[in-house]
Structures are given as structure tokens and as C-alpha cells.
Amino acid sequence: MNKKIGNQTIKFASPPVIISAASIAGKKEGEGPLKKYFDVILSDNLKGEKSWEKAESKIVENTIKIAVYKAGLTIDDIDYIFGGDLLNQDTGSTFGVRNFRRPFFGLFGACSTMGEAMGLAAMAIDGGFAKNVIAGASSHFCASEKQFRFPLDMGNQRPQSSTWTITGDGTVVISNKGSGPRITHVTAGKIVDLGVKDANNMGAAMAPAACDTIVTHLKDTKRSPNYYDLIVTGDLGYVGHTLLKQLLAQEGIYINEEKITDCGIEIFNKTAQDTHSGGSGCACSAVTFCGYFYPKLKTGELKNILFIPTGALMSTTSSGQGESIPGIAHAIAIESRVK
Amino acid sequence: MSEILKAFWVGGFICLIGQLLIDKTKLTSGRILVLYVCIGAVLGSVGIYKIIADYAGAGATVPIIGFGHNLSKSVLKEVADKGFTGIFTGSLKAAAGGISATILFGFIAALVFNPKEK
């Protein structure tokens, strides 16, 4: 049976179930509008460790433990872990899962990693290769600033178009049975690069990729945007979100203001928290989905969402060599009740 | 008092241009930094920056643009004293105190303090 429909979309035969979700968020995220939705809020983003990187790995480890516990499983019930982060060679995730001694696929999709992980995890389940799989993504503001921009100690100024990397980790347990919202479709994104070079304006680099994935998803599934209660992009921020709506309008797709949002916008109070264009990073879509949207899907408050983590696939080397920023976005259709 | 005011408005003006470059252009702050050092070196070598520094004092010498001015000033002095080799030996001489102090104090601070968020 062929599960692929259209150009880039997978339609699952037995839609995998997201049986639990866990989130740990940093101090600043815990002061924002979503504070009551996270499982754990850090009081200190070093988390008692000696470096930001060590702290991030500890956050990864703890989030996985919480997600597995909430699912009523033990770590040995997990067949595969799909995870990734922003640090060089994926060390945030690798060092975070090393004590679990479970099979691990390390992913890099920049800030789209949560979408990539959930998509692949769901494929592993529906393909019959696993019963319980973990998908997660993490990032750390201080470690990212150090790696991609400047060490914080330098006290560098941030432009208005820049976004604030989320500190935290969001992890889901996806299973072949159980109760919870189900992943019905995955539209894997392709790389879209319109030549944006400004690393302080990643929203603009990613918006065309988000638009491409949304258009492709709707075409492949023959759905109208109104089919979804909410279309949620990952970390476009205010700048990218505005651009996305313009790009969709050019494609003839008009979505009501209240039916499209962005995790980078939801997670911070722009004026009170001085976060400029909004939140970003792997953890932005991951913690917002796991903490805020997952419970709403579970209770049925949201019937379905199209969740689209977005990524800017540049490295410090590529930016230094004058390369533009390739964008990517993966769409995951999640429904609280599948007929 | 008037010297403080002069230092404040000139130093503030230099920073204002930097802030405008961050907000209005796509230049990264690293590039602005290098640009400022180069501008300081050029203005210093043709003698313009000396006039500004004489007027504003620390307001002109403390921002990074003053570092560029310092480099060119000491190269010119070394060239006058030692000739051709001064081009190579001069630039870091005037800055030596600042650079060594930065390394030493940075090291001490790293021993004493943990990194913090913004």
C-alpha cells in the first residue's frame, strides 16, 4: 500500500498516537505568557552545570525522563530516540541521551528539528519498525549566542529583526497505540533559498520555506486552509510571520488572522520581555507544542492543527563565507480525533 | 564639567551612528566593529581624529574608533623614529597596554565569575 500522496506528503495508514509530551523551559520563557503550561521552569539556565552546553544536555535528559514517565513507560520501552539541537555535531542531544543506552538517531534540521523528529518517528511507527518512539528537540539561548553570534559576555547589541533563542527542550512519546492526538500526515519540506543573507533576520529566510510547505501540503491533501483549527509555524517571529501571510496571499491563500500563528510569537510578551522579533531555536516550536498545544489537542479544545517547525540551515562557516541562508519547514498534521 | 559634556556628546554620537548601522543596515556587529577601527585608523592617519580627540577626550578615545586612531598614530610615530620597520612594529605598541590588560583582567574575571545570561 502506497502511503505517499501528491508530491511530498505521507498519509499514515494507522496514524501514530502522541501519548505524552513534556517540556522544560528556561527562566525567561518561564516569565512569558506560556509560563503555566511548561512542566518545569528553570530558575537558573546553567542548571548547576559548569557550562551552557552541559546544561542543555541535562535539560534534554530530564525532559525525556518526564515524557517517558508521563506515558507510563520506562526508558527500556523506547525503541528509538529521534532528536537534535543547534550545537555543533548535535552534542546537546547526544550527550543528553548517552546514559539511556537506547537506539538514537541524531538529527539536524536547525529550528525545524522538532518537525523532522516527529515526522520520522511517526514513519517508524506506522512502518511497523517500532512501538514507542521519542521525538524531541532542544536549544539554549546562551550556548547558541556563543556559537552563532557572540559570547554573551561581550554585551553585543541585538537588532530589532533578531529573535531570541529559546532555552529548553520539548519531547513527545509517539506510539502505535494508546490515547491522544494522532499524526495523520507529514509533509516533508524541501530547501527554499531566496538569497537572504542576514543572520539577524532568519524569519525572512524561513518564511518562503514555510509558504512552500503549506502550499504543497494543501495541494497534496486537497484540503483548504480552513480545514485546520490552527496553522502553527515554528519560529518565524513577527517579521517572518508577516512575510508568510504576504507570500500566502500571493499564492491565493488567505487565512484568518486567528487561525494562523507562530510559536515564536506565542512564547514571549514582545514589549515586556524585550525579545524583539520573537522566540526562535529548536526548542521554540518544541516547548510551545509540548507545553501549550498538545494539551489543547488532547482535551479536544483544538480539533486539529497543522504544525510547521521552520529552520534556517546556515552555519557560522557558511555565513562567514557569504552564503545565503537556506530555509526549510516540515508540516505535521495532528488531529485530536481521527474518524 | 564642560569636558564631561563634550566627552558625553561626542562619545554618544559615535555610538548613535553604530546603533543606526545595526538598526537600519544589514551589517553584523562584527563588521561594524572592523569598520569603526578602520575609519579610526584612516581619520587618525590624516590628522582629523586628533582634532576630535583633543576636543572630546575620553569621548573620542574610549570607543573602538579611538583604537583605530591609536594604531595609526603609533605607526606614524614609529616610522618617524625608526623608518620603514616602524610600519610593522608601531601599530601594536600604543595598544600594548590595553591588549595585555584585557587578557589579564579577562582571565581573572573568568576565574572568579560564572557566565551569566543577558
Boltz contact constraints between the chains, C-beta under 6 A:
constraints:
  - contact:
      token1: [A, 45]
      token2: [B, 117]
      max_distance: 6.0
  - contact:
      token1: [A, 142]
      token2: [B, 117]
      max_distance: 6.0
  - contact:
      token1: [A, 152]
      token2: [B, 118]
      max_distance: 6.0
  - contact:
      token1: [A, 156]
      token2: [B, 29]
      max_distance: 6.0
  - contact:
      token1: [A, 157]
      token2: [B, 22]
      max_distance: 6.0
  - contact:
      token1: [A, 159]
      token2: [B, 22]
      max_distance: 6.0
  - contact:
      token1: [A, 198]
      token2: [B, 26]
      max_distance: 6.0
